[in-house]
Amino acid sequence: MNTKLTPQDRDTDLAVLIGNGWSMVQDRDAIFKQFKFKSFVDAFSWMTAAAIYAEKMDHHPEWSNVYNRVEVTLTTHDVDGLSSLDIKLAQKMDQLAA
């Protein structure tokens, strides 16, 4: 079973993500990032790749797309907050966007 991030995880893994442009969501135990791409096709291609990875993890993002931008919020509803699944998915999203 998945559990909320420990204080140690927040100090290490979460700190790295925040350094990569993720931010904490106000009034929620969640993280947010806006990705910007060259075009709608690039944004949608990235979303497709991220969706395949998310489906394999059985962990799905809250996200929206407008033209070349994708806004992503990650949290684990089962634990009512951030878990290692959010860290892994955020890392993969950053990797796919690189």
HELIX and SHEET records of a PDB file:
HELIX    1   1 PRO A    7  ASP A    9  1                                   3    
HELIX    2   2 ARG A   10  LEU A   14  3                                   5    
HELIX    3   3 ALA A   15  GLY A   19  1                                   5    
HELIX    4   4 PHE A   40  MET A   57  1                                  18    
HELIX    5   5 HIS A   77  VAL A   79  5                                   3    
HELIX    6   6 SER A   84  ALA A   97  1                                  14    
SHEET    1   A 4 SER A  23  MET A  24  0                                        
SHEET    2   A 4 ILE A  31  LYS A  36 -1                                        
SHEET    3   A 4 ARG A  69  LEU A  74 -1                                        
SHEET    4   A 4 GLU A  62  VAL A  66 -1                                        
END                                                                             
